[in-house]
Amino acid sequence: MTSTALWLAGARPKTLPAAIAPVLVGTALAGANGIPGRAALALLVALALQVGVNYANDYSDGIRGTDNARVGPIRLVGQGLAPAHRVRAAALIAFAIAAIAGLILVFISGHWWLLIVGAASIAAAWFYTGGPRPYGYAGLGEVFVFVFFGLVPVLGTLYVQTGAVDSSAVLASVGVGSLACAILVTNNLRDIPTDAEAGKRTLAVRLGDRRTRHFYMLLISLAFVVIVVIAFTIPWAILGLVALPWAVRPLRVVGGGAVGPGLIPALVGTSHLVIAYAVALSLGLYMGLFLPVVLRL
């Protein structure tokens, strides 16, 4: 594998749907008031943060020895594929890109208090597995993902374009956040044996195998229940249920008791589900906005 290919793999591109999905939904919620330039900046912030947290996790877990025995994708530091200081530099560069894009977005929108949200996002990304007391090792990783890959990007993307949020947006952010959490839960379910041995007390380690699988199913179910609730206010949002077929395979894999590498298809499938969910829900939101206008023409 070439050096470029290694760094691309280390960025974990298969996790990027978790960054793209909330921006899609937030922009769809903005509807006719959407501003493409601001949406593009929000997407750049989300993608840079996702890449940054991936490199930061690789670095922090690698120097702690947590990644010495991997059953999933490659780890640059843990497998000795790249020097730790270079992986840390890559994380910091990604965070810098996110910060610059965020500053531009804040300047354009005029909502200066969002600087606090941006700073909190970067800090949360680093201290997930970094620092002397990483909260990801204490079973709080799912809280981070739910907030910073669900609530914050969906509502933030909407807010910088319209200056407002509503109950439907909050519900949509819960749905997206639940699926983003499901990606992490699948990853941590796979890593229960190695994480427990390394002293990494993730939520999956704390819950155990069986309850973690139930938690995964609960998260997937919550995401689709949210769509039904939104549909009471925005009927076309029900199109989000079109994404249900993408949930079948990962649910079967997780529910069927797969372990170790056998859970990788569930991890990939959940990532696909996140983007399918965002596209289907966004389409429904746009249909609810523009179809009545078209029919009146």
N, C-alpha and C positions, 0 to 999 in steps of 0.2 A: 504494500500500500504506500503510495507516495505521501510526502509530507503534507501537501495540500489536502489530500483525501483524509488523512488522519485528523487534521484540524477541523475539517467539515464534519467528520463523524463525531469528534469530541463536542461539537456544538449541538449534537443530538437533534438533527433537523426533523425527526419524526415527532418531536414534542411541539413544534411550531404551530400546529393547528390550535393549541390551547391559547396562543397569543393572538392568532388571527380571528378566531371565533367571536370574542367579546367585542372587538372593534366592528365587525360586520353587523352584529346585533345592535350595538349602540348607534351606528350610523343609520340603520334601518328605522330605529325608533325616532331618529331625528326627522325622517321623512323629507317633506318638501323644504324643511328648514336646514337640511344638511348642507355642510360646506365641505366640498371634496378636499380642499387643501388641508383643512384642519383634521379631517378623517385620515388623510395620508400621514400626517405628522403623528397622530395618535397610534397608527399602525406601526410606524417606525419605533416609537417609544416601546410599544408592547413587544415587538420582535427583539429589539436590543436588550430589553430586560430579560426575556426568556433565554436568549443566548448567554447573557451575562450570568444568570443564575446557574445555568448548566455548567459553564466553565468554573464558576465559583465553587459549586458542589464537587466537581471533579478535583479541584485543587484541595479543598478542605478535607474531603473524605480521603483523598490520596495521601496527604501528609499524616493523617491519623491512622492510616492502615486499614480503614474500613473497606476499601475497594480491593484489597489484596486477593480476594477470591470472588470473582464475578461470574454470574451466569447470564448476564444480559449484555447490552452494548458495551463497546470498549470504553475504558477509562484511561485517559492520557497519563495521569500521574501514577495511579495505582498499578498500572501495567508497565510502567517505565518507558512509555512511548514518547514522552516529552518532559523536559525539566519543569519542576513545580513552579519556578519563578516565571517561566514563560506562560504557563496556563493562568497563573494569577494575573499577569499583565493582560492577557486576552480578556479575562473577566472585567478588569478595570477599564479597558478600552470600550467594551460593550456598554458598560454602565455610563461611561462618558458620552457615548453616542446618544444613549437614552436621555441623559441629563440635558444635553444641548438641544435635542429635538423637543424635549419638554419645556425648556426655557423659551424657545421660539413660540411654541404653542401657547404658553402662558402669556407671553408678550402680546401676541396677536389677539387672544381672547380677552385679555384684561383682567382675568380672574387670578390675581396674584396669590391668593391663599392656597391655590393648587400646588404652589411650590412645596408646601408642607407635605402634601400627599405624595409628590414626586420623591422628596427626600426620604419619606417613610418607606416608599416602595423599594428604593435602592438599599436602604438599611436592612429591610426585611429580607431582601434577596441575599445579601451578604451573610447575615447572621443566621440564616436558615441552617447552614452547616458550618459557618465560620465563627471566629471569635472563641473566647474561653468557655462559653456556655451556650452552644448552638441549640436553638429551640427545636430544630428538626429532630434532635436526638432525645428530646423530651416528649415526643408524641404530639407536637403542635404544628407539624408541617401542613396538615390538611386545613388548619385555620388560615395559614398564610396563603395557600393556593385559593381557597374559597374567597378570601377578601381581595387578593391582589391579581387573581386571574378570573374573577367573577364580578364581584361588586364594583371594585374600583375601575377596571377598564370599560365595562359596559356603561355604568353611570357617568364616568369621566368623559368617555367619547361623546355621549349624548350631551353632557353639560357644556363642554367647550364649543359645541355647535349651536346649541339653543339657549343656554343659560338657565335651563330648568330640567327637573326630573319628575316623574309621576309614579304611581303605584305599579303600572304595567311594566315600567322600566326596572323597578326594584325586583319584581317577580322574574322578569327575563334574566336579570343578573344572577338571581338565585339558581335558575336552571342551568345557565352556562357555568357558574361556579361549581355546581354539583358534579357536572361532567368532568370539569378540570380536576376536581378532587378524585374522581373515579380513576383517572389516569395515574395519579400518585398512589392511590390505594392498591391498584394492580401491581405497580412497581414494587411497593413495599411488601405486598403479599408474597411476591416471588422471592424477595430478599430476607424473609423472616429468619431463616436459619443463620445466614451470614451476618445479618445485622445484630441478632441476639448474641452471637459469639463475640462480635466486636464491641458490644456494650452500647449499641445504637438502639435506644428504646423508642422506636417509632410507634405510631398508633397501632399498626399491624402487630408489632411484637407484643404490645400491651393487651390487645384484644385477643390475640391468638388466631390460628388459621380459620376456624369455623366462623367465628363472629366477624372476622374481617371480610369473609366472602358475603355474609349477610349485609354488612355495611355497604359493600360495593353495590349489591342489588338494590338497596335502599336509595342510594345516590342516583342510580339510573332511573328508578321509578319516580323519584322526586322531580327530576328534570322534565319528565313527560306530564306529570300531574300539574306542574306549573303552567304548561302550555294550555291545558284545559281551562285552568283558572283565568289566564289572560284572555282566552277566547270569549269569556263572558263580557268583556269590555271591547275587545277587538276581535270580532268573529273570525276573520280570515287568518288569525294567528294559529288556528287549528291545523293549518297546513304543516306546522312544525311536526305533527305526528307522522308525516311522510318519512321522517328519519328513523322511525321504529325498526325497520328491517336491519339497519346497521347495528342495532343493539343485540340482535339475536345471537350472533356468533360469540362475541365476548361474554355474554351472559352464560352461554352454554359452557364455554371454557372454564370460567370462574366457578360456576355452579357445579360443573362436572368433576371438580376436585383436582384439576391440573396443578402441577407444582414445578418449580424451577424453570428451565427453558420452555416447558410446556405452556407457561403463562405468557410467553412473548406474543403469540397471536392475539391474546386478549388485550395486551398493552397496545399493539398496533390497531386492533379493531376499535378500541375505545377512542384512540386518537382520530380515527376516521369518523366515528360516531359524533365527536365534538364538532367537526367541520360540517358534517351532513346536517346536524341539528341546527347549527347557526345559519346555514344556507336556507334550509326549509323554513325556519322561523322568520328569517329576514324576508324571504319571498312573501310569506303570509302577511307580514307587516306592511310591505310595499303594496300588496294587492288591496289591503284594507284601505290604504290611503288613496291610491290612484285609480282603482277600478271604478268607483262611483263617478269620478270625474269623466272617465272615458265613456261610461254608459250614458252620461248626460249629453255627450257631443252628438 
